[in-house]
Amino acid sequence: MAWDVLVFVGKSLFQRCLTIDQVCHELKLRNIDLSHSEVTYLGRKFIIYLALAHRQATPRIEQAMNRNGGYILHLDATHEGDAPVLMTGMDGLKQIVLGNVKIPSEHADHIVPFLEQLQNNYGNPIACVHDMGTGICKAVTQVFPGIRDFVCHFHFLRDAGKDLLEPSYGQLRKTLQKHAATTRLGEMIRDLLQRIEAQTVDAGQLKNAITEDPAVENMNLTSLVSIYSLCLWCLQGKKEGNGYGFPFDRPLLAFARRIVKLNKNLPIMQDQVSHVDRVGKRLFCKLNTLTNDLCGDPNFKRSVDDLEWRTILFDDLREKMRIADPSGRNGLNDEGSHKSMKSIRKAVRRFRSKLDKNARYKRDLLCQKLAKQIDKYDERLFADPIDIDTPSGKITIHPQRTNNLLEQFFRGLRRDHRRKTGDNSMRRVLHAMLADTPLIKNLKNPEYMHLLLNGKENLEGLFADLEINGYEATSSTSPTDRVLPGFRKLIKIDNLPEKIYLALEKCS
């Protein structure tokens, strides 16, 4: 085997995120002709050899982490549909992926063996950081009793916000769907677009009328452009947000706010349309009917009013926790401010006290649920600096407040898959993917590469030495990860044993 070809294929597929077609094309330019199946095989073999090299380097990685005072274990997982869960453990200090596993679900029974393997390889961590999943919390407590255990601030806020906002937000979503608000606005936009294009009119006339206040020569055309702009403006509300996702971003509420604002102003605008402009009058009336239908619906008004005060409360908690700030621009990569944990703890506890003192919050069930969540995770939210004894003296370690290290990796995995295939679903990829694929992230870490290569010049030399030394290149994927065609439907049948029994009975 040409090891340079193996490494080229592996890096092209997993680091450069090229498609198999693109890799084959680049190999042909180098006078190497490989089929799709051969490139796929080499890609999988690259991951297998990388996993073998990682296991060989495990003692060196452990020693390096111990010189640093230990490691902080960040745990996260990604899954979709009936695909297996891909779980990864990473050291938050050196930002090295330590281990990976594919498991049927995030049940504690499946997570415990993985944590025990990490414990066997690297010892007990200084602390653990993860989301609030029941399975992962139980597994961490069982395997690492007495170890500092923190929940990710972003996950905590996201779960708390969903509990607080989702009932009203879900009602708003249903009401908008009931009135087909987006569809009706879309129909108006398409109709207006045809009318405006037929008369070769652009937005310049309306823009000038807004900014410079000149005399309008053709009021009929201005009304068309105005209504077209208003419809687009309404729908633009659905694109508002800072990239955090719900409940941090509430695009449907922004959409609803614009509808309410438009409803208040439409009668005034409609009065300005000339009685001669029958088309403009009719279209303004149509838009007014749509906004009246929505604003006159008690469910719409109730859900919007409810969301208005709940979002203020939730955004106040975001501000107190100094993360996912409403005015922030870091989106899902937000690590939170570097304000001292002591001051953040005080601010959150003041917020918690307000939930008991304010009459509205005190009688609201969702607010009291939020209070219980804060009480439940209070000590696991606030990771004070940790003093650690190392061979070179005492050092202070600051645990990261979020699990963004792994969240970013999994988002990148999905983004790369979408870019290569145009498909948002990761279900098939998670079925086929080797569990150790996340080790690819380590190849960008210079310290890890030094530990991995251990004096070798490059990966080609390292992989060749693995084969010379007799390491067996076998897949780390469980045999249950691959299911033959047609069997997935069978294994979903609840009474399969009875069905098989009857089938065998007929045969006999």
C-alpha positions in Angstrom: 0.0 0.0 0.0 1.2 3.6 -0.7 0.8 5.2 2.6 0.9 8.7 1.1 -2.3 7.8 -1.0 -4.1 6.6 2.2 -3.3 9.8 4.1 -4.1 12.0 1.1 -7.5 10.3 0.7 -8.2 10.5 4.5 -7.3 14.1 4.8 -9.2 15.0 1.6 -12.4 13.3 2.8 -12.4 14.3 6.5 -10.3 17.5 6.7 -10.9 19.2 3.4 -14.5 17.7 3.2 -14.2 16.8 -0.5 -16.7 14.4 -2.1 -15.5 11.0 -3.4 -15.8 12.3 -7.0 -13.6 15.3 -6.2 -11.0 13.0 -4.5 -11.0 10.6 -7.5 -10.5 13.6 -9.8 -7.5 14.9 -7.8 -6.0 11.5 -7.7 -6.3 11.2 -11.5 -4.4 14.5 -11.8 -1.6 12.7 -9.9 -1.8 9.7 -12.3 -3.6 7.5 -9.7 -6.8 5.9 -10.9 -9.0 4.6 -8.0 -12.7 3.7 -8.1 -15.3 5.2 -5.7 -15.3 2.0 -3.6 -11.5 2.0 -3.3 -11.6 5.7 -2.1 -14.4 4.8 0.4 -12.3 1.9 1.6 -9.2 4.0 2.0 -11.2 6.7 3.9 -12.4 4.1 6.4 -9.0 2.6 6.7 -7.5 6.1 7.5 -9.9 6.4 10.5 -9.0 2.9 11.7 -5.3 3.6 11.6 -5.8 7.0 13.2 -7.7 5.2 16.0 -5.0 2.6 16.4 -2.3 5.3 16.6 -4.4 7.3 19.1 -4.6 4.2 21.4 -0.9 3.7 21.1 -0.4 7.3 22.1 -2.8 7.2 25.0 -0.1 6.8 27.8 1.7 9.9 26.4 -1.5 11.9 26.2 -2.3 10.9 29.9 1.3 12.0 31.0 0.9 15.3 29.2 -2.4 16.0 30.8 -1.1 15.0 34.2 1.8 17.5 33.8 -1.0 20.1 33.3 -2.7 19.0 36.5 -5.2 16.7 34.9 -8.0 17.1 32.5 -11.6 18.5 32.4 -13.9 16.0 30.7 -16.4 17.6 28.3 -19.1 15.1 27.1 -21.6 15.6 24.3 -23.4 13.5 21.7 -25.2 13.9 18.4 -28.0 11.7 17.1 -30.9 11.7 14.6 -34.0 9.5 14.2 -33.2 5.8 14.6 -29.5 6.3 14.0 -27.1 5.4 16.8 -25.9 8.1 19.1 -22.3 9.3 18.5 -20.8 10.3 21.9 -17.5 12.0 22.3 -15.3 12.9 25.3 -12.8 15.8 25.1 -10.3 17.4 27.4 -11.4 21.0 27.7 -7.9 22.2 28.7 -5.8 20.8 25.9 -8.8 20.6 23.5 -8.0 17.0 22.6 -10.7 14.4 21.7 -10.0 11.5 24.1 -12.5 8.9 23.0 -15.7 8.1 21.0 -18.4 5.6 21.0 -21.6 4.8 19.1 -24.4 3.7 21.4 -28.1 2.8 20.8 -29.3 5.7 23.0 -28.3 8.2 25.7 -29.3 5.8 28.5 -27.0 5.6 31.5 -26.4 1.9 30.9 -24.9 2.6 27.5 -22.8 5.6 28.7 -21.3 4.0 31.8 -19.0 1.6 29.9 -17.7 4.5 27.7 -16.9 6.6 30.8 -15.2 3.6 32.5 -13.0 3.2 29.4 -12.0 6.9 29.6 -11.3 6.4 33.3 -9.1 3.4 32.6 -7.2 5.2 29.9 -6.8 8.7 31.5 -7.7 8.4 35.2 -10.4 10.5 36.9 -10.9 14.0 35.5 -10.7 17.2 37.6 -14.2 17.9 36.6 -16.9 17.0 34.1 -19.0 19.4 31.9 -22.1 18.2 30.0 -25.7 18.8 29.3 -28.6 18.0 31.7 -29.7 14.7 30.1 -30.8 12.2 32.7 -28.7 9.4 31.3 -25.5 11.3 31.2 -26.0 12.8 34.7 -26.6 9.3 36.2 -23.6 7.8 34.3 -21.2 10.6 35.5 -22.3 10.2 39.1 -21.9 6.5 38.9 -18.4 6.4 37.3 -16.9 9.6 38.8 -18.4 9.9 42.3 -17.1 12.9 44.2 -15.7 14.5 41.0 -16.8 18.1 40.4 -19.7 18.0 38.0 -21.0 21.0 36.1 -23.7 21.6 33.6 -23.1 23.6 30.4 -24.6 27.1 30.9 -25.8 27.3 27.3 -27.6 24.0 27.6 -29.1 25.1 30.9 -30.4 28.4 29.5 -31.7 26.7 26.4 -33.7 24.1 28.4 -35.0 26.7 30.8 -36.0 29.0 28.0 -37.9 26.3 26.2 -39.8 25.4 29.3 -40.7 29.0 29.9 -41.6 30.1 26.3 -42.6 27.0 24.3 -46.2 26.7 25.4 -47.0 30.3 24.2 -44.7 30.1 21.3 -46.3 26.8 20.2 -49.8 28.5 20.4 -48.5 31.4 18.3 -47.2 28.9 15.7 -50.5 27.1 15.5 -52.5 30.4 15.2 -50.2 31.6 12.4 -50.7 28.3 10.6 -54.4 28.4 11.2 -54.7 31.7 9.4 -52.1 30.7 6.8 -50.3 34.0 7.4 -47.1 33.1 5.5 -49.0 31.5 2.6 -51.3 34.5 2.2 -48.5 37.0 2.3 -46.5 34.9 -0.2 -49.5 34.9 -2.6 -49.8 38.6 -2.4 -46.1 39.1 -3.0 -46.2 36.9 -6.1 -49.2 38.8 -7.5 -47.7 42.2 -6.8 -44.4 41.1 -8.3 -46.1 40.3 -11.6 -47.9 43.6 -11.6 -44.8 45.6 -10.7 -42.6 43.9 -13.3 -45.2 44.4 -16.0 -45.0 48.1 -15.5 -41.2 48.1 -15.1 -41.3 49.8 -11.7 -38.5 49.5 -9.1 -38.2 50.4 -5.4 -36.6 53.7 -6.2 -39.8 55.6 -6.3 -41.0 54.4 -2.9 -37.5 54.9 -1.4 -37.3 58.4 -2.7 -40.8 59.2 -1.4 -39.7 57.9 2.1 -36.3 59.6 2.3 -36.6 62.7 0.2 -40.3 63.5 0.2 -40.7 64.4 -3.4 -44.0 64.8 -5.2 -45.3 61.4 -6.3 -46.2 61.3 -10.0 -48.0 58.0 -10.2 -49.8 57.2 -7.0 -51.2 54.0 -8.5 -47.7 52.5 -8.9 -46.6 53.8 -5.5 -49.4 51.9 -3.8 -48.4 48.6 -5.5 -44.7 49.1 -4.5 -45.8 50.1 -0.9 -48.0 47.0 -0.4 -45.3 44.8 -1.9 -42.7 46.3 0.5 -45.0 45.9 3.5 -45.6 42.2 2.8 -41.9 41.5 2.4 -41.2 43.5 5.6 -43.6 41.3 7.5 -42.0 38.1 6.4 -38.6 39.5 7.1 -39.5 39.2 10.8 -39.2 35.4 10.4 -35.5 35.9 9.7 -34.7 37.8 12.8 -32.2 36.4 15.3 -28.6 36.2 16.3 -27.9 32.6 15.3 -28.6 31.0 18.7 -31.8 29.2 17.8 -35.0 29.0 19.9 -35.6 30.1 22.6 -32.8 32.7 22.3 -34.1 33.7 18.9 -37.9 34.0 18.5 -38.5 34.7 14.8 -42.3 34.0 15.0 -42.7 36.6 17.7 -40.8 39.1 15.6 -43.1 38.2 12.7 -46.2 38.6 14.9 -44.9 42.0 16.2 -44.7 43.2 12.6 -48.2 42.1 11.9 -49.5 43.9 14.9 -47.6 47.1 14.0 -48.9 46.8 10.4 -52.4 46.3 11.5 -52.3 49.6 13.5 -51.0 51.5 10.6 -52.8 50.0 7.6 -56.1 52.0 8.0 -54.2 55.3 8.0 -52.2 54.2 4.9 -55.4 52.9 3.2 -57.0 56.3 3.6 -54.2 57.9 1.6 -54.9 55.8 -1.5 -56.8 57.6 -4.2 -60.4 56.4 -4.9 -59.3 56.2 -8.5 -56.7 53.5 -7.6 -59.1 50.6 -7.4 -56.3 48.0 -7.6 -54.4 49.6 -4.7 -57.6 50.0 -2.6 -58.4 46.3 -3.2 -54.9 45.1 -2.3 -54.7 47.3 0.8 -58.1 45.9 1.8 -56.8 42.3 1.3 -53.7 43.0 3.5 -55.9 44.7 6.1 -58.2 41.7 6.2 -55.3 39.4 6.8 -53.9 41.4 9.7 -57.4 41.9 11.2 -58.0 38.2 11.1 -54.9 37.6 13.1 -55.1 40.5 15.5 -58.7 39.7 16.1 -58.0 36.1 17.1 -57.9 35.9 20.9 -55.3 33.1 20.7 -53.0 35.3 18.7 -53.3 38.3 21.1 -53.0 36.1 24.2 -49.9 34.3 23.0 -48.1 37.5 21.8 -48.9 39.3 25.1 -47.7 36.3 27.1 -44.5 36.0 25.1 -43.8 39.7 25.6 -43.3 39.5 29.3 -41.8 36.0 29.3 -39.1 37.0 26.9 -38.2 40.0 29.0 -37.8 37.6 32.0 -35.8 35.1 30.0 -33.5 37.7 28.5 -32.9 39.1 32.0 -31.6 35.6 33.0 -29.4 35.5 29.9 -27.9 38.9 31.0 -27.4 37.7 34.5 -25.6 34.5 33.3 -23.5 36.6 30.9 -24.0 34.3 28.0 -26.0 34.2 24.7 -26.5 38.0 25.2 -29.5 39.4 23.2 -27.2 42.0 21.7 -24.4 39.4 21.1 -23.1 38.5 17.6 -21.2 35.3 18.4 -24.2 33.0 17.8 -23.7 29.4 18.9 -20.0 30.0 19.4 -20.6 32.3 22.3 -18.4 31.2 25.3 -19.9 33.7 27.7 -18.2 36.7 29.2 -15.1 36.3 31.5 -16.9 38.0 34.4 -16.0 36.3 37.7 -18.1 33.3 38.6 -18.8 34.8 42.0 -20.5 37.8 40.5 -22.5 35.7 38.1 -23.7 33.5 40.9 -24.8 36.5 42.9 -26.7 37.9 39.9 -28.5 34.6 39.2 -29.5 34.3 42.9 -30.9 37.8 42.8 -32.9 36.7 39.7 -34.0 33.6 41.6 -35.2 35.7 44.5 -37.2 37.9 42.2 -39.2 34.8 41.1 -40.5 34.4 44.7 -41.1 38.1 45.3 -43.0 39.2 42.1 -46.7 38.3 42.3 -47.0 37.4 38.6 -44.0 35.2 38.7 -45.0 33.6 42.0 -48.4 32.4 40.7 -47.2 31.3 37.3 -46.4 27.6 37.0 -43.7 28.0 34.4 -41.9 30.6 36.4 -42.0 28.4 39.4 -40.6 25.5 37.3 -37.8 27.8 36.3 -37.1 28.5 39.9 -36.9 24.8 40.7 -34.5 24.3 37.8 -32.2 27.0 39.2 -32.4 25.4 42.7 -31.7 21.9 41.3 -28.6 22.9 39.4 -27.4 25.7 41.5 -24.1 24.2 42.7 -23.4 22.5 39.3 -23.8 25.8 37.4 -21.1 27.8 39.0 -17.6 26.4 38.4 -15.2 28.3 40.6 -11.5 28.3 39.7 -9.9 25.0 40.8 -6.4 24.9 42.4 -4.4 21.9 41.3 -1.0 20.6 42.4 1.2 19.7 39.4 4.9 18.5 39.2 5.9 22.1 38.5 3.9 23.6 41.3 0.3 24.7 42.1 -1.8 26.1 39.2 -5.3 27.5 39.0 -7.7 26.0 36.3 -10.8 27.8 35.1 -13.3 25.3 33.7 -15.1 26.4 30.6 -18.7 27.4 31.1 -20.1 25.8 28.0 -19.7 22.6 25.9 -19.1 24.7 22.8 -15.9 22.8 22.0 -17.9 19.7 21.1 -21.0 21.5 20.0 -18.9 23.4 17.3 -17.4 20.1 16.2 -20.8 18.4 15.7 -22.2 21.5 13.9 -19.1 21.4 11.7 -19.8 17.7 11.0 -23.3 18.5 9.9 -22.3 21.5 7.9 -19.6 19.5 6.0 -22.1 16.7 5.3 -24.7 19.3 4.0 -22.0 21.0 1.8 -21.0 17.7 0.3 -24.4 16.1 -0.3 -27.0 18.9 -0.1 -28.8 16.8 2.5 -29.6 18.1 6.0 -30.2 14.7 7.5 -27.3 13.0 9.3 -29.2 9.7 9.9 -27.6 7.6 7.2 -24.1 9.1 7.9 -24.4 8.2 11.6 -25.3 4.7 10.7 -22.3 4.3 8.4 -19.7 6.5 10.2 -16.9 4.9 12.2 -17.1 5.8 15.8 -13.6 7.2 15.9 -14.2 9.8 13.1 -14.2 12.7 15.6 -10.4 12.0 16.2 -10.0 14.0 13.0 -10.4 17.2 15.1 -7.2 16.4 16.9 -5.1 16.7 13.7 -5.3 20.5 13.9 -3.8 20.5 17.4 0.0 20.8 17.2 0.5 19.4 20.8 -1.6 16.4 20.0 0.3 15.7 16.7 3.6 15.8 18.6 2.3 13.2 21.1 0.8 11.1 18.3 3.8 11.0 16.0 6.3 10.4 18.8 9.3 11.3 16.7 7.9 10.1 13.4 8.0 12.7 10.6 4.4 12.4 9.5 1.3 10.2 9.5 2.5 8.1 6.6 5.5 7.0 8.5 3.4 6.4 11.7 0.8 4.3 9.9 3.5 2.2 8.1 5.2 1.5 11.5 1.8 0.4 12.9 1.5 -2.3 10.2 5.2 -3.3 10.6 4.6 -3.7 14.4 1.7 -6.0 13.7 -1.2 -3.8 14.8 -4.5 -5.3 13.6 -6.4 -2.7 11.5 -9.9 -3.7 12.4 -12.9 -1.4 12.6 -13.9 0.0 16.0 -17.5 0.0 14.9 -19.8 -2.4 16.6 -21.2 -5.2 14.3 -24.7 -3.9 15.3 -24.0 -0.6 13.6 -24.4 -2.1 10.2 -27.7 -3.7 9.3 -28.4 -5.6 6.0 -30.8 -4.0 3.6 -34.5 -4.6 4.4 -34.0 -5.6 8.0 -34.5 -2.2 9.6 -38.2 -2.3 8.9 -38.4 -5.8 10.3 -36.7 -5.0 13.6 -39.2 -2.2 14.2 -42.2 -4.7 14.4 -43.3 -4.8 18.0 -44.5 -8.4 17.9 -41.7 -9.8 15.7 -41.1 -13.0 17.8 -44.8 -14.0 17.3 -44.6 -13.2 13.6 -41.4 -15.3 13.2 -43.0 -18.1 15.2 -46.1 -18.2 12.8 -43.8 -18.1 9.8 -41.8 -21.0 11.1 -45.0 -22.9 11.9 -46.2 -22.5 8.3 -42.9 -23.8 7.0 -43.1 -26.9 9.2 
